[in-house]
Amino acid sequence: MAGTGSSHLPFVPTPRETIESHAQVLREIDDRSWLLARVIISRHSSKPSSGPFWDDGEGGFFAISVAPHPPPLTREVSAPCPITPIFYRGAVWGTWRIGLCELRIEGCAGTPEHVTLKALKKGKDETTPWTFKIPRVYYHAQHGNEYYIAYSILPGKSLCEVWPKIDDDAFKERIARQIAQAYGELSKWRGEKICGVDGNDLLELYLGKGKRLEKCCSPQELRDNCEEIGMDCSDLVFAHNNMRPHSFSVDDNGLVGISRWEDSGYVPREWVRTKTLSNVFLYGRSCDTAWSGEQQHEWYEKINRALSELKVGDKAFGEKRPQFDRWNIKKNKELFGPNPSK
């Protein structure tokens, strides 16, 4: 059911057509179809006979197809619209909820997420009984210089929504430990270089030095930077690499599943906790506004404690947060000058 797309999508450093604002990214074609950047989302009362589709959660279905060129005539979106933005990254990039699916548009750099999800599914089926669910991919493709992926919303509710409503501190501790344990399961996959699950580039902006995406993802570039920070590059493990509340779904028993694997790959073991300490709200703007400062601090403390107490064999998740902070300040001065905000 997945759409077409290459197994590795290289970054193309050429000018791309951009849509000036997100008000223009999503447009309405008619009462049952919408133009979202370069794809068409259509709603159906019965199961489509062909092409990628998924449930709308109300007894119907959504389908996705490539928009023709030139695109159809459109109008402003009328309310209520079933396509709901979750968060934005730049003029076109972002994530939308469409029925029981999330559609994300991002740049083409590093191992594509559908490749990672395929490897995780294969690992679960053949070698590794994950204790958590992963999304099912409905569609993936490269359109221009953007990568599109549509995948299932996992059962349960987003931790971003649930955490502020939990009164039981022990249950919060349990969720944090389950997430740490899931990260421990992933770390049993070992790597020979800092890269994506397929051996290709890993997009890790935090560890990159360049202003361009392709300078943030080559294995040698990432290794050089990790060694400069002082991390042990002889102990490389597979990591989700995306510790933010949006990534986790939970129910009354705790963790159900993990989504948002776009940044996943083999990294130094110490990076798992270092990145968590550096920013546990990466692209989590709705959490920033919905959670109080106290709730954010509580999440930060509990997930860090759970990771620090976990051991896989005789290996623990160490961290190099102070060293990373110093390296990051130096990097930003070199890239943007002593006063980058000006």
C-alpha positions in Angstrom: 0.0 0.0 0.0 3.0 2.3 0.3 3.7 4.7 -2.6 6.8 4.8 -4.7 10.0 6.3 -3.5 13.7 5.6 -3.6 15.4 3.7 -0.8 17.7 6.6 -0.2 16.7 10.2 -0.9 19.8 12.4 -1.3 19.6 16.1 -0.4 19.5 18.2 -3.5 21.0 21.6 -2.8 19.2 23.5 -5.5 16.5 26.2 -5.2 13.1 24.7 -4.6 9.7 26.0 -5.3 8.2 27.1 -2.0 4.7 28.0 -0.9 4.9 31.3 0.9 2.8 30.4 3.9 0.9 27.5 5.4 -2.3 29.2 4.5 -1.4 28.3 1.0 -0.1 24.8 1.7 -3.6 23.5 2.3 -6.3 24.4 -0.2 -9.8 23.1 -0.8 -10.7 21.6 -4.2 -14.3 20.7 -3.4 -16.3 19.5 -0.4 -14.5 16.1 -0.4 -11.0 16.8 -1.7 -8.0 19.1 -0.7 -4.7 20.1 -2.2 -1.9 19.7 0.4 1.3 21.0 -1.1 1.9 18.5 -4.0 -0.6 15.8 -3.1 -4.4 15.5 -3.2 -6.3 14.2 -0.2 -9.8 12.9 -1.0 -12.5 11.5 1.2 -14.6 8.4 0.3 -17.7 6.8 1.8 -16.5 3.3 0.6 -13.0 1.7 0.4 -11.1 2.9 -2.7 -10.4 0.2 -5.3 -6.8 1.3 -5.8 -4.1 3.5 -4.5 -3.0 4.3 -0.9 -5.9 4.9 1.6 -6.7 4.7 5.3 -9.7 4.9 7.7 -11.1 8.2 8.5 -12.3 7.0 11.9 -15.9 7.7 11.0 -16.7 4.7 8.8 -15.2 6.2 5.7 -11.7 6.5 4.1 -9.1 9.0 2.9 -7.0 8.5 -0.2 -3.8 10.2 -1.3 -2.6 10.8 -4.9 -0.1 13.0 -6.6 -1.4 16.4 -7.7 -1.4 17.0 -11.5 0.6 19.8 -13.1 -0.8 22.4 -13.3 -2.8 21.8 -10.0 -6.6 22.0 -10.0 -8.4 25.2 -9.1 -8.7 25.6 -5.4 -10.4 27.9 -2.8 -9.8 28.7 0.8 -10.5 25.9 3.2 -13.9 25.9 4.7 -14.7 24.8 8.2 -14.8 22.2 9.6 -11.8 20.8 7.8 -10.8 17.2 8.5 -7.1 17.9 7.9 -5.6 19.3 11.1 -2.1 20.7 11.4 -0.1 19.3 14.3 3.1 21.5 13.9 5.0 23.3 11.2 8.7 23.4 10.2 9.3 26.2 7.7 7.2 27.3 4.8 6.0 23.8 3.6 7.3 21.3 6.0 5.0 20.1 8.8 2.7 17.3 10.1 -1.0 17.0 9.6 -3.6 14.7 11.1 -6.0 13.2 8.5 -8.4 10.7 10.0 -6.4 7.9 11.6 -3.2 8.9 9.8 -0.5 11.5 10.1 1.0 13.0 7.0 4.4 14.7 7.3 6.3 16.7 4.7 10.0 17.4 5.2 13.3 17.9 3.4 15.1 15.0 1.6 18.1 14.3 3.7 19.3 11.1 5.5 17.7 7.7 5.5 13.9 8.1 4.8 11.6 7.2 7.6 9.8 4.4 5.7 13.1 2.6 5.3 13.6 2.7 9.1 10.0 1.5 9.8 10.5 -1.4 7.4 13.7 -2.4 9.2 11.9 -2.2 12.6 9.0 -4.3 11.4 11.4 -6.9 9.9 13.3 -6.9 13.2 10.2 -7.4 15.2 8.9 -10.2 12.9 12.3 -12.1 12.7 14.5 -11.3 15.6 13.4 -8.6 18.1 10.1 -8.8 19.9 9.6 -5.1 20.5 7.4 -4.3 23.5 5.9 -1.3 21.7 4.0 -0.8 18.5 5.3 1.1 15.5 3.2 2.9 12.7 2.1 1.3 9.5 3.2 3.2 6.4 0.4 4.0 3.9 2.3 6.2 1.5 5.8 7.6 0.9 7.3 9.5 -2.0 9.6 12.3 -3.0 8.0 15.3 -4.7 10.5 17.9 -5.8 12.9 18.4 -2.9 10.3 17.3 -0.3 9.8 13.9 1.3 6.2 12.9 2.0 5.2 10.1 4.4 1.7 9.0 5.6 1.5 6.5 8.5 -1.1 5.2 11.0 -1.8 6.9 14.2 -1.0 4.4 17.0 -3.6 3.2 19.5 -4.0 5.1 22.7 -3.5 8.8 23.1 -0.5 11.1 22.6 1.6 11.5 25.7 1.5 15.3 24.9 -2.2 15.2 25.6 -2.3 12.8 28.5 0.7 13.8 30.7 -0.9 17.0 32.2 -4.0 15.1 33.1 -2.3 12.3 35.1 -2.6 12.7 38.8 -0.8 9.5 39.8 2.9 10.2 40.1 3.7 6.4 40.2 2.0 6.0 36.8 4.1 8.9 35.3 7.2 7.1 36.7 6.0 3.9 35.0 5.6 5.6 31.6 9.1 7.1 31.9 10.6 3.7 32.7 8.7 2.0 29.9 10.1 4.6 27.4 13.6 4.1 28.8 13.2 0.3 28.5 12.1 0.7 24.9 15.2 2.7 24.2 17.2 -0.1 25.8 15.6 -2.6 23.5 16.6 -0.5 20.5 20.2 -0.1 21.8 20.7 -3.9 21.4 21.1 -3.2 17.6 24.8 -2.2 17.2 26.3 -0.2 14.4 29.7 0.2 12.8 29.3 3.9 11.9 27.0 6.8 12.7 24.4 6.4 10.1 20.8 5.5 9.3 19.5 2.0 9.8 20.4 1.1 6.2 24.0 2.4 6.4 23.2 5.7 4.6 23.3 9.2 5.9 21.7 10.1 9.2 20.1 13.6 9.5 21.1 14.8 13.0 21.0 18.6 13.0 22.1 18.8 16.6 25.5 17.2 15.7 25.9 18.9 12.4 28.1 22.0 11.8 27.0 23.2 8.4 24.2 25.6 7.5 23.0 23.1 4.9 21.3 19.8 5.5 23.8 17.7 3.7 26.5 19.0 6.1 24.7 17.5 9.0 24.4 13.8 8.0 27.5 12.2 6.6 28.9 9.4 8.8 32.4 10.9 8.9 31.1 14.4 9.6 29.0 13.2 12.5 31.8 11.0 13.9 34.3 13.9 13.8 31.9 16.1 15.6 31.0 13.4 18.2 34.7 12.8 18.9 35.3 16.6 19.2 32.5 16.7 21.8 34.2 13.8 23.6 31.7 11.0 23.1 32.8 7.4 22.9 32.4 6.5 19.2 33.4 2.8 19.7 29.9 2.1 21.3 27.3 2.8 18.6 23.7 1.8 19.2 20.5 2.2 17.3 18.4 5.0 18.8 14.9 6.5 18.2 16.6 9.9 18.6 13.4 11.8 19.0 12.6 12.1 22.7 9.5 14.4 22.7 6.1 13.7 24.1 4.5 13.7 20.6 6.4 10.6 19.8 4.7 8.3 22.4 1.2 6.9 22.6 -0.1 5.6 26.0 -3.2 4.0 27.5 -4.2 2.9 31.0 -1.3 0.4 31.1 1.3 2.9 30.0 3.4 3.0 26.8 1.6 1.6 23.7 3.8 2.7 20.8 6.5 5.0 19.4 6.2 7.1 16.3 8.3 9.7 14.5 11.3 7.8 13.5 12.7 10.3 11.0 15.8 11.0 13.0 16.6 7.4 14.0 19.9 5.7 13.4 23.1 4.5 14.9 24.7 7.0 17.3 27.1 6.9 20.3 25.3 5.4 23.3 26.1 8.6 25.2 24.2 10.7 22.6 20.8 9.0 23.6 20.7 10.7 26.9 22.8 13.8 25.9 20.2 14.7 23.3 17.4 14.1 25.7 18.9 16.4 28.3 19.5 19.0 25.6 15.9 19.3 24.3 13.1 16.9 25.3 10.6 19.2 23.5 12.1 19.1 20.0 9.4 20.5 17.7 6.8 20.0 20.5 5.3 23.4 20.3 1.8 22.2 21.3 3.3 20.8 24.5 5.2 24.0 25.1 1.8 25.8 25.3 -0.3 23.1 26.8 2.1 22.1 29.6 3.0 24.3 32.5 6.6 24.9 33.3 6.3 22.6 36.3 4.9 19.8 34.1 7.7 20.2 31.6 10.3 20.1 34.3 8.7 17.0 35.8 8.8 15.2 32.4 12.4 16.2 31.9 13.4 14.9 35.4 11.5 11.6 35.2 12.7 10.6 31.7 16.3 11.5 32.5 16.2 9.5 35.7 14.7 6.5 34.0 17.4 6.6 31.3 20.2 7.1 33.8 19.0 4.1 35.9 18.6 1.7 33.0 21.3 -0.8 32.1 21.4 -3.1 29.0 23.8 -5.8 30.1 26.6 -3.9 31.8 26.0 -0.8 29.6 24.3 2.4 30.9 23.2 5.5 29.1 25.9 8.0 30.0 25.8 11.6 28.9 28.0 14.4 27.8 25.6 17.3 28.2 28.2 19.9 29.6 30.7 19.0 26.8 27.9 19.2 24.2 26.8 22.6 25.4 30.3 24.0 25.2 30.8 22.5 21.7 27.4 23.8 20.6 28.1 27.4 21.7 31.5 27.3 19.9 29.8 25.9 16.8 27.1 28.6 16.7 29.7 31.3 17.1 31.7 29.9 14.2 28.6 29.6 12.0 26.7 32.8 12.9 29.2 35.1 14.7 29.3 36.2 18.3 25.8 37.7 18.3 23.7 35.2 16.2 20.4 36.8 17.3 21.3 40.1 15.7 
